[in-house]
Structure formats: C-alpha cells, structure tokens
Amino acid sequence: TNILRSTGRGSPSRRNSSTSSSSTTAFLQGTNYPIPVISSWRLNERHYGGLVGMSKDGAEQHFRPEMLQKWRHGWDDKPPPMESWMRTRWNFAEHCQPLTHVKYPHDTPVKRRDKEVIMPSSESLSDTCQRVLPLWTNKIVPRVQRGENVLVVAHANTIRALLFHLDPDYVTRETLKKIKIPSAKPLVYTFRSNLENEDERQNGENCNNDKKVGLPGGLVVVLNHLEKSQTHNTGLTIGDDNQLQLSGEW
C-alpha cells in the first residue's frame, strides 16, 4: 500500500489544507505496518485566486451568485486573479510551493521541487485536471501496474479531477459538477492493464466486465466487483438521488 496526499495549499486558507494531512495521520495510526507516504503539490486544492480568504457570504457580497456558480462549475472559467501582494506572500510560503515529499518507513524524508512550475494567479477546473494528470500517469499508474494498492487522500476538487481521468465513461466536463465527495468515505476502483485486456480478448476470454475506454497510462477499470451485490453503492451518496453514478464503489 502507498499513500498519496496533498502538501498544503487549501481553499480558502491553509487551515483547510491540513485536513488531508490529519486524515493521513489518523489512518497511519490505525495500521500495524509501515506505509510509504508521498505528499504531492499536485493534490493541493484548486486555486481560487481572488476568492481565497473569503467566506461564502463574503464572496456573494462582492460578486453575483451566478458568477460564483460559473467560476465553481465552469470548465474553463477561472475566478478573478489573486492580488499581487497576496500572491507574493504565497510564493514564499512552503505549503504553497510545487514540492513533493517522499517518506519511506525508516528512511529520511526526501523533498523535491518542480523548478519549472510557477504558481498561477487562479485555476479553472480544466487547469486542476491538467495539474493532477502527471501524478496519475507517473506516480499512481506504475504502482497499480506492480499490483500495489494506492490510497489517495486529497481535497474534493482534486479527487474530482482524478476521476475525470480514470472514469471517463461517467465523468465528463458536463457531469463533473454533479460529483459529491463525502468526507472520510473511501471510493474504491480496481484496474487492470489494457494490454492484458487485449490479450484476453484475442484468446476469446470474456472481458464484458471491463470498461472499454483505455485510461492514461494504459489501464482500464475492472467492474467485477459490481456483481457482488445488486444493491452496491456505486458512486452514490446515501439518500441523494442526484449524485452521479461512478464505476468505483463507495
């Protein structure tokens, strides 16, 4: 098992960004074996620009509600840019830096910085999806292909962004806003190599329980777990009929 979590920046403040870190700590305290932890800036919360530091009521007083909804749910719509003085302040704060911390059991933590990355003045949903993609293809996929389990502990928007890449049959630009991420409730996906799928199809084996869409990194989603129960909770929040169905299982 590996754990990937965010490194810092939350929305609207650092206080929220500590949630994923405290959740990871609580999980580790409940286990009896050492687990590698990778803290990546790519899992940080979406950057809300000029809205950072505002409460919901405060933002509604400064901007029209329809504009807030557009910035929140629009694919390419960015909130107003962060003011220059605050951006300068954030650029010097370590929790806002493009850093990756790697901690293996019994080893000294290693810290790496993506030197070519510059913090933007704000982010759209599209920007957030692009930010998490290298983490999926370079860090998560290789571990899954080795047969390892990966637990991603992050914020709602970055989890939605990951789902955009790993569950394309259900998660699209239009449906992304319908996904509700409950707190402390794992969403489990099972994957297999796309190459294995092709080999089995050529040998005439039944692969009807696999998603047909190949994912970035050469994986496909396995749906065999859906046969376990006719009342499985696939992508649904209990008591909410408006939640989008997903390929994973809560």
BASEBA-502547 format. One record per atom (N, C-alpha, C): residue in one letter; x, y, z. Coordinates in steps of 0.02 Angstrom, whole numbers, plus 32768, in hexadecimal, padded with zeros to 4 digits. Layout:
REM BASEBA-502547
AXYZ
...
END
This chain:
REM BASEBA-502547
T802A7FC48000
T800080008000
T802C803E8000
N801780717FD9
N803880B27FD8
N800380E77FE7
I8017811D8006
I7FEA81558013
I800381927FEE
L7FD781B27FC7
L7FE781F27FA7
L7FB782257FC3
R7FD3825F7FD9
R7FAA82937FF6
R7FC382D77FDD
S7F9D830C7FEC
S7FB1834F7FD9
S7FE783688009
T800A839D7FF3
T803F83B9801C
T802983F68043
G7FF6841A802A
G7FE784568050
G7FAD847E8039
R7FB384A38001
R7F8484D97FF1
R7F3C84C17FF1
G7F1384E1801B
G7ECD84D1801D
G7EA4850B8006
S7E638506800B
S7E37853B7FF8
S7E008542802D
P7DF6857E8048
P7E1885BB8035
P7E5885CA805B
S7E6D859E8089
S7EA785AE80B1
S7ECE856E80C0
R7F07857680E1
R7F2F853C80F1
R7F0C850E8123
R7EDE852A814A
R7EBB8503817C
R7E9A84C6815C
N7E7984CF8122
N7E5984988100
N7E8A846780E3
S7EC5848080D1
S7EF6845580B1
S7F12842180E0
S7F0C842D8122
S7F2683FE8153
S7EFA83C1815B
T7EBC83C3813E
T7E8D838D8147
T7EA8834C812B
S7EC4834D80EE
S7EDE831080D1
S7F1982F580F8
S7F4283228113
S7F7C830C813B
S7F6582EB817B
S7F348309819D
S7F1C82EB81DC
S7EF882AA81CF
S7ED582A48196
S7EB382658184
S7EE7822F8179
T7F1E82408157
T7F53820F814B
T7F7281F8818D
T7F7E822881BA
T7F9B821781FB
T7F6E81E88222
A7F2D81F68220
A7EFD81CB8244
A7EFC81858226
F7F01818181E4
F7F02813F81C3
F7F40811781D7
L7F79813881D6
L7FB8811681E7
L7FB880FE822F
Q7F9A8125825C
Q7F98811182A2
Q7F6C80D382AC
G7F3F80C6827D
G7F13808D8284
G7F2C804E8261
T7F6880518244
T7F8480178221
T7FBD7FF9824B
N7FCC7FBB823C
N80007F988261
N803F7F8C8237
Y80437FAA81FC
Y807E7FA081D3
Y80917FE281B1
P80D17FEC81A3
P80E8802C8186
P80D38033813D
I80BF8070812B
I80A7807E80E8
I80CC80BB80CC
P80E680B7808E
P810580F38070
P80D1812A8065
V80E581688072
V80B981A18069
V80D981D38039
I80B681E58005
I80CD82177FD4
I809E82537FD9
S80B9828C7FEC
S809182CA7FF0
S80A182F47FB3
S807082FD7F87
S807B831F7F47
S8053835F7F42
W807383937F29
W805183D37F1E
W801B83CC7EE9
R801F83997EC0
R7FED83907E8B
R7FA9837C7EA7
L7FA783687EE6
L7F6783577F06
L7F4C83917F30
N7F6E83CA7F2E
N7F5584047F53
N7F12841B7F38
E7EEC843D7F62
E7EAB84557F4E
E7EB084847F13
R7E7A84887EED
R7E7684B77EB5
R7E8484FE7ECF
H7EA885257EA6
H7EBA856A7EB9
H7E8285997EA3
Y7E6085B67ED5
Y7E2585E07EC7
Y7E37862A7EBE
G7E76863A7EB7
G7E8B867E7EA6
G7E7286B27ED6
G7E4E86E47EBB
G7E36871C7EE2
G7E02870A7F16
L7DE786CC7F14
L7DB686B67F45
L7DD7869A7F84
V7E18868E7F81
V7E3B86717FBA
V7E35869F7FF7
G7E228682802F
G7E1A86A8806D
G7DD486C28079
M7DA986BE8046
M7D6486D5804D
M7D37869C8065
S7D0786AD808F
S7CD3867E80A0
S7CA0867C8067
K7C73864B806A
K7C4086468035
K7C1586858035
D7C01869D8070
D7BD886D98074
D7BFF8716805B
G7C3F8719806D
G7C6887528057
G7C708753800C
A7C7A87187FEE
A7C8187157FA5
A7C4187297F82
E7C0787157F9F
E7BC787287F80
E7BB987727F86
Q7BD687937FB7
Q7BCE87DB7FBD
Q7BF788017F89
H7C3087E37F74
H7C5C88047F44
H7C4A87F37EFC
F7C2F87B67EF1
F7C22879E7EAD
F7BDA87847EA8
R7BBF87857E6C
R7B7C876A7E62
R7B7C871E7E6B
P7B4787027E87
P7B4486B97E92
P7B4E86917E52
E7B3486AB7E1A
E7B3C86877DDB
E7B8586857DC4
M7BAB86B97DD5
M7BF386B87DC5
M7C1786867DF0
L7C0586817E2F
L7C2586507E5B
L7C1786097E43
Q7BDA85FC7E2D
Q7BC985BA7E13
Q7BF085AC7DD3
K7BF985DE7DAA
K7C1F85D67D6C
K7C6785C67D7B
W7C8685EA7DAA
W7CCC85DC7DBB
W7CD385987DDC
R7CA185847E02
R7CA685457E27
R7C9D85097DF8
H7C6E850D7DCA
H7C5C84D37DA2
H7C7384D67D59
G7C8585117D40
G7C9985177CFA
G7CDB84F47CED
W7CE284D87CB3
W7D1F84B17CA2
W7D5C84DE7C9B
D7D5485147C74
D7D8D85407C67
D7D8885837C8B
D7D57858B7CB6
D7D4B85CB7CD8
D7D7685D17D16
K7DA186027D18
K7DCD860E7D51
K7DB086457D7D
P7DB7863E7DBE
P7DA586767DEB
P7DD386B17DDE
P7DC386EC7DF8
P7DF087257DEF
P7E3587157E0A
P7E6987327DEC
P7EAD87227E03
P7EBA873A7E4A
M7EE587177E6C
M7EFA872B7EAF
M7F20876D7EAB
E7F1687997EDC
E7F3987D97EDC
E7F8487CD7EE2
S7FAA87FA7EC4
S7FF287F07EBF
S801487EB7F03
W7FFE88127F34
W801F88107F76
W801487CD7F98
M7FD887B07F8F
M7FCA876F7FAD
M7FEF87377F88
R7FF3873F7F46
R8017870C7F1F
R8061870B7F32
T807E87477F3C
T80C4874B7F52
T80CD87297F95
R809D87357FC2
R80A087158004
R809C86C97FFE
W807086B17FD3
W806886697FC9
W80A6864A7FAA
N80C6866F7F7F
N810286547F5D
N813B86457F8E
F813A86657FC8
F816D86597FFB
F815886268030
A81198610802E
A810085E0805F
A810D85998046
E812C8570806F
E8140852D8059
E810485028046
H80CB850B8069
H809184E1805A
H807184F28017
C808785297FF8
C806E853C7FB6
C80A0852C7F7E
Q80D8850F7F8F
Q810C85017F5E
Q80FD84C07F38
P811784B97EFA
P810F847B7ED4
P813F84457EED
L8132842B7F29
L815F83FC7F4A
L813F83B77F4E
T816B83857F4D
T815683407F58
T818183237F90
H8162830C7FC5
H818482ED7FFD
H817B82A17FF8
V81B1827C7FF9
V81AE82337FF7
V81C982178038
K819F81F1805C
K81B381D5809C
K81A7818A809B
Y81DE81648099
Y81DB811C809F
Y81E9810980E8
P81CA80D380FF
P81D680BF8145
P822080B68155
H823580D3818D
H827980CC81A7
H82AD80F2817D
D8298811A814D
D82C681418124
D82BC818C8131
T82EF81B38122
T82EA81FB8128
T82BD821780F0
P828E824280FF
P8262825E80CB
P828A82828096
V8274827C8058
V8294829D801F
V826382D18004
K827C830E7FF8
K825383457FDF
K826B83597F99
R823E835B7F6A
R824F836F7F25
R822383AA7F11
R824083D57EE8
R821C84107ECF
R8219840F7E84
D81DE841C7E68
D81D784237E1F
D81EA846B7E0D
K822884747DF7
K824384B77DEE
K822284DE7DB6
E820684BB7D85
E81E984DE7D4C
E81A184F37D57
V818484E07D91
V813E84EF7D9F
V813885327DC3
I810C855C7DAB
I80FE859D7DCB
I80B5859D7DE1
M80A985B17E1F
M806585B27E38
M803A85E27E10
P800085CC7DF7
P7FD585F97DD0
P7FB1862A7DFD
S7F91865C7DDE
S7F6C868D7E04
S7F2686747E15
S7F0E86407DF2
S7ED0861E7E01
S7ECC85E07DD4
E7E9E85B37DE3
E7E9785767DBB
E7E4F85687DA9
S7E44854F7D6D
S7E0385357D58
S7E0184EA7D67
L7DC884CB7D5D
L7DC484827D65
L7DF184607D33
S7DF5847B7CF7
S7E2284607CC4
S7E6B84627CDB
D7E7F84997CF8
D7EC484A07D11
D7ED2846B7D47
T7EA284617D74
T7EAB84307DAA
T7EB283E97D8E
C7E8983D97D5C
C7E8D83977D3D
C7ED0838D7D1C
Q7EEB83C07CFB
Q7F2D83BA7CDC
Q7F6483B47D10
R7F5B83D47D49
R7F8E83D27D7D
R7F95838C7D9C
V7F5E83697DA4
V7F6283277DC5
V7F7682EF7D94
L7F7082FB7D53
L7F7D82C57D22
L7FC282A77D28
P7FF982CF7D2D
P803B82B17D34
P804282857D72
L801F82977DA8
L8022826D7DE4
L800282297DD6
W7FCB822A7DB1
W7FAA81EA7DA0
W7FD781BF7D74
T7FF181DB7D3F
T801781B37D0F
T805D819F7D29
N807D81CB7D50
N80C281BE7D65
N80C9819F7DAA
K809981A97DD6
K809F81917E1B
K806D815A7E2C
I802F81627E16
I7FFB81327E2A
I7FFA80F57DFC
V7FF881017DBB
V7FF380C97D8B
V802B80967D93
P806B80AA7D98
P80A080777DA0
P8096804C7DDD
R807D80687E13
R807280417E50
R803980107E47
V800480277E26
V7FCC7FFA7E19
V7FE17FC17DEC
Q800A7FD07DBA
Q80227F9C7D8C
Q804F7F697DAF
R806F7F7D7DE6
R80977F4E7E0E
R806D7F267E3F
G802C7F327E3E
G80007F0E7E6B
G7FFA7F2D7EB0
E80107F6B7EB7
E800C7F8D7EF8
E7FC97FB17F00
N7FB57FBB7F3E
N7F7A7FE37F4E
N7F90802B7F5B
V7F69805B7F44
V7F7880A17F4D
V7F3C80C47F6C
L7F4880E67FA4
L7F14810D7FC5
L7F2281577FB8
V7EF481797F97
V7EFC81C07F88
V7ED281E77FBB
V7EF382127FE2
V7ED2823B8014
V7ED982837FFD
A7EA282A27FE9
A7EA782E57FCB
A7E66830B7FD5
H7E6183457FB4
H7E2783707FB8
H7DF4835D7F82
A7DB783737F8C
A7D81835F7F5F
A7D8F83707F16
N7DA883AC7F09
N7DB383C07EC4
N7DEA83987EA2
T7E2083887EC7
T7E5583617EA8
T7E4083187EA0
I7E1582FF7ECC
I7DFB82BC7EC3
I7DCE82BA7E85
R7DA482ED7E7D
R7D7B82F17E40
R7DA782F37E02
A7DDE83197E06
A7E0B831E7DCD
A7E2982DB7DBB
L7E3C82B37DEE
L7E5682707DE1
L7E2082447DC2
L7DE282497DDB
L7DAC82217DBF
L7DA082327D76
F7DAC82707D63
F7DA482847D1C
F7DD1825A7CF0
H7E0C82497D09
H7E3C82227CE1
H7E3181D77CE7
L7E1C81BF7D21
L7E1981767D2B
L7DD381587D22
D7DA081827D1B
D7D5C81697D12
D7D3981907CDA
P7D55818F7C9D
P7D3B81BA7C67
P7CF681A67C4E
D7CE081687C5B
D7C9D81557C45
D7C67817B7C6A
Y7C74818D7CA7
Y7C4281B17CCF
Y7C5581F97CDD
V7C9582087CE3
V7CAA824B7CF7
V7CC182727CBA
T7C9B82A47CA8
T7CA982CE7C6E
T7CAA83177C84
R7CB883447C56
R7CB6838B7C67
R7C72839F7C81
E7C3E83827C64
E7BFA83947C76
E7BE483757CB9
T7BFB83387CC8
T7BE383167D04
T7C1083217D41
L7C4A833F7D37
L7C7A83477D6D
L7C5B836B7DA9
K7C31839C7D9C
K7C1583C47DD3
K7BE2839D7DFC
K7BCA83657DE2
K7B98833D7E06
K7BB7830D7E39
I7BF883057E36
I7C1982D57E63
I7C2182F47EA8
K7C0882D17EDA
K7C0E82E77F1F
K7C3E82B87F43
I7C7082D47F62
I7CA382AC7F84
I7C9782AF7FCF
P7C7B827A7FED
P7C70827B8035
P7CB28276805B
S7CB482938096
S7CF1829280BE
S7CFC824D80DD
A7D3B823780DD
A7D5081FA80FF
A7D2981BC80E8
K7D1681BB80A8
K7CF28181808C
K7D18816A804E
P7D3D81348052
P7D67811E801A
P7D3E810C7FDC
L7D59811D7FA2
L7D3D81097F62
L7D7080DA7F42
V7D5C809B7F37
V7D8B80677F23
V7D8580587ED9
Y7DBD805A7EB6
Y7DC180467E70
Y7DF1800C7E69
T7DE27FDF7E3B
T7E0E7FA87E2A
T7E217FAF7DE1
F7E627FA67DD2
F7E7B7FAF7D8E
F7E9F7F717D76
R7EA77F6E7D35
R7ED17F3B7D17
R7EF47F5A7CDB
S7F297F3A7CC4
S7F4E7F547C8C
S7F257F4F7C4C
N7F277F837C24
N7F057F827BE4
N7F217F4D7BB6
L7F627F407BBC
L7F827F0C7B94
L7F677EC77BA5
E7F5C7EBB7BE7
E7F3F7E7C7BFB
E7EFA7E737BDD
N7ED37EA97BDB
N7E917EA57BBD
N7E937E8F7B75
E7EC27EAD7B4F
E7EC77E9D7B08
E7EDA7E547AFE
D7F097E3B7B28
D7F1E7DF57B22
D7EE37DC67B30
E7EBA7DD67B63
E7E837DAA7B74
E7E4D7DAD7B3F
R7E427DE77B22
R7E0F7DEB7AEE
R7E257DC27AB0
Q7E657DC47AA0
Q7E7D7D9E7A68
Q7E787D537A75
N7E7B7D3F7AB5
N7E757CF97AC7
N7E2D7CE47AD2
G7DFE7D127AC6
G7DB87D017ACB
G7D9C7D027B12
E7DC27D1B7B42
E7DAA7D1D7B87
E7D7A7D587B91
N7D4D7D507BC1
N7D187D827BCC
N7D347DBD7BF3
C7D2F7DF77BD4
C7D457E357BF5
C7D0C7E677BF9
N7CCE7E4D7BFB
N7C947E797BFC
N7C907EA57C3A
N7CB47E927C6F
N7CB07EB87CAD
N7CE57EEE7CB1
D7D097EF97C7B
D7D3C7F2E7C7A
D7D227F6A7C54
K7D367FA57C6B
K7D297FE17C44
K7D507FDE7C03
K7D317FF47BCE
K7D517FEE7B8C
K7D8080297B7E
V7D7A805F7BA4
V7DA3809A7B97
V7DE780927BB8
G7E1D80967B91
G7E6080947BAD
G7E7080D57BD1
L7E8F80D07C0B
L7E9E810B7C33
L7EE581227C27
P7EF681617C37
P7F3C81777C33
P7F6881497C5C
G7F9E81307C3F
G7FCA81037C62
G7FBE80BA7C51
G7F8B80AB7C28
G7F8180677C10
G7F59803A7C3F
L7F2B80567C67
L7F00802E7C92
L7EB880327C7B
V7E9080017C92
V7E4880037C89
V7E297FF27CCD
V7DEB80097CD7
V7DC87FFC7D16
V7DA77FB87D14
V7DAF7F917D49
V7D8F7F4F7D4F
V7D4F7F577D76
L7D187F3A7D5C
L7CD77F417D7B
L7CBF7F017D9B
N7CEB7ED07DA5
N7CD67E907DC1
N7CB67E977E06
H7CCB7ECB7E2C
H7CB07ED37E6F
H7C667EE57E6E
L7C4C7EFB7E35
L7C067F0E7E31
L7BD87ED17E36
E7BF37E957E2A
E7BCA7E597E2D
E7BC07E417E74
K7BE47E5D7EA4
K7BE07E457EE8
K7B9B7E517F07
S7B7A7E867EF3
S7B3A7E977F11
S7B0F7EBE7EE0
Q7AD07EB27EE2
Q7AA27ED87EB9
Q7A947F1D7ED6
T7AAB7F277F14
T7A9D7F677F35
T7ADE7F8B7F44
H7B117F807F1A
H7B527FA07F26
H7B497FEC7F23
N7B76800F7F43
N7B7180577F49
N7B9F80797F18
T7B9980697ED8
T7BC780837EA7
T7BC080CD7E9C
G7BEF80F47EB6
G7BEF813B7EA8
G7BB481617EC5
L7B8E81447EF2
L7B5481667F0B
L7B5D817A7F55
T7B4781B67F66
T7B4581CA7FAB
T7B0181B67FC7
I7B0081958001
I7AC1817C801D
I7A8F81B48025
G7A5381A9800C
G7A1D81D98014
G7A1F82117FE0
D7A4B820D7FAF
D7A5282427F7D
D7A4882247F38
D7A0E822E7F1B
D7A0082127ED9
D7A1E82397EA1
N7A3A82757EB0
N7A56829F7E7C
N7AA182947E72
Q7ABF82687E9A
Q7B06825B7E94
Q7B1482337E55
L7B4C82417E37
L7B5F82207DF9
L7B7981D97E07
Q7B6381A97DDE
Q7B7D81667DE5
Q7BC481627DCB
L7BEF813B7DEC
L7C3581337DDA
L7C4580E97DD3
S7C7F80DA7DB7
S7C9580957DAF
S7CB180797DF0
G7CC780A47E1D
G7CE1808D7E5D
G7CAA807D7E8E
E7CBE80667EC9
E7C8D80517EFC
E7C9E80737F3E
W7C6C80947F5B
W7C7680B57F9C
W7C7880807FD3
END
